[in-house]
């Protein structure tokens, strides 16, 4: 099966890297990050996904397609800004029955692993590089395409942490002013 690994940079949104994502109060068992890359990088990523899909589609004999393929969680907002969501399962069970707990490695700009506290504080707008794997799939005539699997994240600018530091500094200054 043809898969493709790559790295793409952009602004992080809705990061769930320390803990799994929840939806309507239910754990999804997924780590995820939504990325807003440059227009050029997004176009390259989507072209790469299209190529992977076309190559995979040729191996599917006598399969029906009731719609266009799904390419990850690609979205465009009202302003025309595009984002894509990268996801990986936190807990998997192999065909042999072996259970594996996964974590998403997150590194700083110097390629050192970051702490869980930093992982959980990556805020919207943080600048990151996402290591990914494009994985083509066909489940049914309505459920097929290319998934965007999250492999690792490199953090270049953590806005959540900066906001936390600014807040803590403001609290410290306020406490000092009160004690005067």
Secondary structure by P-SEA (a helix, b strand, c coil): cbbbbbccccccccccccbbbbcccccccbbbbbbbccaaaaaaaaaaaaaaaaaaaaacccccccccccccccccccccbbbbbbbbbcccccccbbbbbbbbbbbccccccccaaaaaaccccbbbbbbbbbbbbbcccccccccccccbbbbcccaaaaaaaaaaaaaaaaaaaaac
